[in-house]
């Protein structure tokens, strides 16, 4: 009887710690910190928080507490944090993993480009930081399937005002662009060239037809430069223009197209 009691007592005495509350994952904005906590029962408990990135595990130095303020490194998209709880007998247990995600927390910037063949327009979403997009085609029809690439057929050649609504958890942005289908057809790439691209101080545009109008947009849909060269070639001065992605609309008498320009 005494032997059985001793075995039972030893089993309780040397049982590993039991975690009663595991740390929870969080999504934090860039530059902010996540607050994690763990709770456990056992004797003489110590806590070692661990950072897991890929196949590497790193001790978080100086953290022997039930709570942790964890600040992800800049540029780190995600990291896994666990806590190892150890008792005075050297027994330990790991908590569940807490996945820490980093979000830019920036509002979206709506933008899109397009190509066309007769009345069929194909749109490409080029918005930044957008989780959801909603299309308004300007002829009374819409699309809310959150598509980044889609085509739409217009019944007649008219001027249409196309809108794109871009959403994320931090806001909404709307861009509207004018599509002039009156007598317009897309210019083939063999008839049009733009160089250098990427560009820094200037860009040259060459067309087989006379270029009547050039309009350069930034990613927010704002016009930053306009020219009416009335010739087959044009040179645009980009000195002082902020680096980024731009869209150049090139119009001739019977054709119009849009090209993507990167300014360095």
N, C-alpha and C positions, 0 to 999 in steps of 0.2 A: 504493500500500500504506500509506503514511504517512497519507494522507487518510482512508482507511477506519478506521484505528486511532484517529485523532483524533475522528472522529464517534462511534465506539463509546465512547470514553473520556468524551466530553461527555454522552452519553446516560446513563451510569452516574452521573456527577457531579451531574447535575441531575434525577435521578429523585426524585419526591415521596416523603415519608416513608411507611413501610409500618407499619400497626398490626398488631401480633402478638397483642395481648390487648385485647378490648373491655370496657368497664364493663358490669356485670350489673345488672339491675333488682332491687329489693328492696321488701319490705313492712315498714314500720316502725310501731311504736306511736306514738301522739300524744306529742310531746315528745322523742322519740328521734331519732337521726341515722343516716343510711345511709353506709357506707364504700365508696367507689368507687375503682377503679384502672384504669389503662390502661398498655399497654406498646407501644413502637414502636422502629423502627430508622431511622437517618438521621443527618445531621450537624448539630450545634448545635441540637438540638431544644428547642422551647418548647411549653408546654401552656396552652391557654385553655379553661377549663370554661364551658359555656353552659347556662343554664336556659331551657327552652321551655315557655311556658304559653299555650295557645291559638295565636294568630298572633304572639305577642310572643317575641322572643329577647333575653335579658339576659346580659351578661358577669358571671361570678361574680368579683368583684374580689379581687385579691391571691392568686389561686390559679394558680401556675405550677409545677405539680408533677405527677408521675404518679399521685398519689393525692388524693382529695377526701373530706373529712367533710362531708356535706350534711345540714343540719337543716331540714326543711320548716317553713314558717310554720304557725302554729296555724290550723286550719280548712281547710287545703289538702288536698283529697282525693287529687290526683295531680299529678305534674310530670314532665317529660321532661328528662333531663340528657344532654348529649353533650360530647365533648372534641375540640377542634380542635388538631391537632398540626402545628406549623410548623417548617421547618428554616431554616438560615442563608441559603439562597438565596431565601427568601420563598415557597417552595412549601408547601402545606398539604393536609391530608386530615382529614375528620370521622370520628369513631368511630361505631359503631352506637349507637342511642338506648337509654338505660337508663330504664325507667319506674319511678318511685318512688311507691309507694302508701302512704297513711296509713290505719292501722287504729286504732279506738278501743282495741282490746285489752281490752275489758270483757267479762265473762261475760254470757251472755244472761239476760234476765228474762222468764220465761214468763207468758203471759196469753192469755185468749180470751173472746169474748162469744158469745151465742147468741140465736136466735129460733126459734120453733116453730109448727107448725100440726098439731094433733092429735098423732100420735106421731112425726112427722118433725121432727128437730132439724137446724137449719143452724148450723154453727159457723164463727166467723171468728177466725183467729189474729191477735192484737194484741201478740205478743211483741216485745221490744226486743233488738236486736243478735243475733237468732237467724238462723243460716244453714240449719238443718234442724229440722223438727218431726216429732213422732211422736204420734199420737192414740190414746188408750185410751177407748172409749166407755162402759165400765162394765157392758156386757152380754156380755163375753167376746170382743168383736170389736175390731180395731185397724185403723189405716191408717198406712202408712209411706211414702206417696207424696209427702211433703213439700208438702202442700197448705195454702194459707192460707185457703181457703174450701171447705167441703164439707158435705154433708147426710147424715144417718144416720136410718134408720127403726127405731124400737123396736117390738118385738112386743107389749109390754104396757105399760100405764101403771103404772110403779113409781118408786121412788127410785133414781137411778143416780149413781154417783160417776165423773165424767169427769176424766181426767188428760191433760195436755199436757206432753210432754217437749220442751224447746227446747235446741238444741245450737249451739255454734260452736267455733272453735279454742281458746277460752280457758275453756271450762267447759260445764256443763249445769245447767239449772234445771227444776224440776217444779212445776206448779200443779195442784191438784185442786179441783173445784167440784161441789156437790151439785145435781142436777137432780131436782126433785120433780114428776113427771108425774101424780100421783094426783089426778085430777079437775081438772087445771089446763089452761087455754087461754091463749093469748097475748092481752094487752090491745092493742087497736088504738090507733094514735097519736091518732085523733080522740077517744078516751076518756081520754087521759092527756096531761098537759103538765108540763114542768119548766122553770122560768125564774127568774132569768136564766141563760144558759149561753153563754159562759163566765161564771163567778161568782167573787166574791172574798170576801164576808163572809157571804152566806147564799144559799140556793136555796129556791124555793117549788115544791111538788109539788101538782098538782090532778088528781083522778080523778072519773069519774062514779060510781064505786063506793066504798064505805068502804075506806080503806087500813088494812090490819091490821098490816103490818110493812114497815119500810124498812131496808135494809142496804147500806152504802157500803163498797166494796172499793177498795184501791189496785192499782197495776199488778202487784204481786207476789201478789195474791190474798188479802191480809190484810184483815180487817174493821177499819175505822177508826171506824165510827159505826153505831149501831143505834137505831131508834126504833119504837114501836108506837103510832101516833097514834090509831087507831080512829076516824077521821073521813075526809071526802072531801078535805081539804086538810092540808098539813103544811109547816112551815118548818124547815129544817135550818141550824144555826149552823155556819159554816165558818171563823170567825175563828181564826187561828193554824194553820190546816191548810196544809201545804207545797203550793206550786204544782205542778200536774201533772195527769195524766189519772186519773180515777176511774170506777167503774162502780156505778150505783145500782140495786139490785134492789127492785122495788115489788110487794108481794103484797097481794091482796085475798082474799076467801073463795074465789072460783072462778077467779082469774086471777093471773098473775105475768108480769112482764116486766123487762127490764134496759135501762137507758139509760146513755149515755156522758156524763160530766160533766167539764168542764175547769175547774180551779180556778186562778185567776191570782194 
